[in-house]
Amino acid sequence: MTRRAVATDTPAGRAPIAPFVGLSTLWVQITGTWCNLECRHCINASGPKSPWLKPLDAATIARAIRDAEAAGVKEIYFTGGEPFLHGEILPLLELALGAAPTTVLTNGTLIGPEVADALAALAARVPYSLELRVSLDDTDEEKNDRIRGAGAWAKAVEAVRLLRERGLLPIVTATEITRDEHPPGSGMYERFRDFLHAQGVARPRVKIMPVFGLGRQPAGAAEPLTEKDLEGFDRSVLQCADARVVAAGGVYACPILAGLEGARLSTGSLAESFRPAPLYHPACVTCRQTGMTCRNS
Amino acid sequence: MSPDRDDVSEQLGEYRRIAVFGGVYNNALALEALLADARTRDVEAVFCLGDMGGFGPHPDRVFPLLREHGVLAIQGNYDESLASGRSDCGCGYTDPRDNHYAAISYRYTFEHTSTENKTWLGALPRHRRLKLGPHRVLMCHGSPRVVNEFLWESATPNGLLRHLMRRAEADVMLCTHTGMKWHRALPDARHAVNVGVIGRPENDGRTGVWYTVVTAAPDLQVEFVPLAYDHETLAREMDREGLPPEFAETIRTGWWTTCLENLPARERARGKY
């Protein structure tokens, strides 16, 4: 299914702000919005054709990692698009893992035996944990592939198997997009956990994310946050208070809004983005309400 | 972090050799064993980095031991929650299964901790600073910046440690909270030490627990001390108190059964579940 890639944005000028308390998490939108899948709910409308946000070159990524390390970053995430489409993913991942624990958010479809071998070898020789987050939106193949495209389920499940066999413990990451298709009261977390156990995964790891109304997912009726919505709320717990995203065009406030003009905090260095971020987008409402984080935990 | 309102305001203590532990988790039997063991090791003082409650049975048995033996403690997230009457432990878990077990544990501990002991917990400082020989030591629970920040060995980069310790004006940082010990000497001669916990084993299939002896010789020496205690009696008490069988299983086997989701891949891979 092809849907129009839309980068909706609204003015950020009068929005409430989140403080910047220090860089804890660096996100690298390594492939921009270039992806081999075209999921119906993709937050940044990634896809195979003409990505609206271009991939990053290796020099930009290396500079961001170096600057983040100097700023005391705690963890690094590679996302996109599909990170394994980037021709230099493995050396860049090694560079990142020399600086901090690093996670790759992947759809798993490009992780065959050779890539899995390379990842296992990498994980064994770097000082910090390599984490792999494999996206799967439903344990049921038909429900999953309706969202993520034909064949996506089988390839992701195979990636989990290949990684498990090599001692890597991927985190299966699901959005709540098909939650209403299951009987009320059936726990989504338990369903994924049971599924992974049945796949032979002795140490199942599951992360569940809310659905955001942006990218290819229709925006809800949510209005942007106001100062009144934030009364008595500790804004320093929002991820834009301690995360930054390096993507084409500059440095942005959070991974959900990477590439959007209103969320851009620097067109140059990482350090220039170390300032308060405007909570201007309706997606900020979801973070405020759910307390969600894009981090692993 | 410069010294702030969260720091203990006592005069900076000066020591040569100290014992440090974290995470009692209601395990008075392990605490008794530790206090006996530490007496044989020529330490000048014993420090606890917080989280007296949670997980185990009979919370109030821990406090007389801490007080009678002059243990110098700081406040962990559990202690802060109990003292302020919060509805959850503030452990920092993010997935529903971990939060389910954390809620059982917290409710039990809250209901079985006396008002007097909650008040005592509320009076503990958040950090302690001392001199160990020439070394400026900062003690914290999770990290110098956040009480419930997890500093796992495989997920705590040197750049972060340098950043935290520079801000804290410390040469040595001692923390706990994760339940797994580690020590890293940084290239600039600073040291970061997670002293481990005595409340439950560290997911290694062994029933013993660990505490830490730190010595200024004058170079810093860090020794992790294994500690055996009557774990079967503890497990039986947990069963009698109606605590989840998964908790007692951890005490009997040394494998974590809950609160696993935020372990990094490397630490998780070492465990059974």
Boltz contact constraints between the chains, C-beta under 6 A:
constraints:
  - contact:
      token1: [A, 69]
      token2: [B, 159]
      max_distance: 6.0
  - contact:
      token1: [A, 72]
      token2: [B, 159]
      max_distance: 6.0
  - contact:
      token1: [A, 72]
      token2: [B, 160]
      max_distance: 6.0
  - contact:
      token1: [A, 72]
      token2: [B, 163]
      max_distance: 6.0
  - contact:
      token1: [A, 74]
      token2: [B, 160]
      max_distance: 6.0
  - contact:
      token1: [A, 100]
      token2: [B, 157]
      max_distance: 6.0
  - contact:
      token1: [A, 101]
      token2: [B, 155]
      max_distance: 6.0
  - contact:
      token1: [A, 128]
      token2: [B, 154]
      max_distance: 6.0
  - contact:
      token1: [A, 129]
      token2: [B, 154]
      max_distance: 6.0
  - contact:
      token1: [A, 129]
      token2: [B, 155]
      max_distance: 6.0
  - contact:
      token1: [A, 129]
      token2: [B, 264]
      max_distance: 6.0
  - contact:
      token1: [A, 129]
      token2: [B, 265]
      max_distance: 6.0
  - contact:
      token1: [A, 129]
      token2: [B, 266]
      max_distance: 6.0
  - contact:
      token1: [A, 131]
      token2: [B, 265]
      max_distance: 6.0
  - contact:
      token1: [A, 169]
      token2: [B, 265]
      max_distance: 6.0
  - contact:
      token1: [A, 169]
      token2: [B, 268]
      max_distance: 6.0
  - contact:
      token1: [A, 169]
      token2: [B, 269]
      max_distance: 6.0
  - contact:
      token1: [A, 189]
      token2: [B, 96]
      max_distance: 6.0
  - contact:
      token1: [A, 203]
      token2: [B, 268]
      max_distance: 6.0
  - contact:
      token1: [A, 297]
      token2: [B, 94]
      max_distance: 6.0
  - contact:
      token1: [A, 297]
      token2: [B, 262]
      max_distance: 6.0
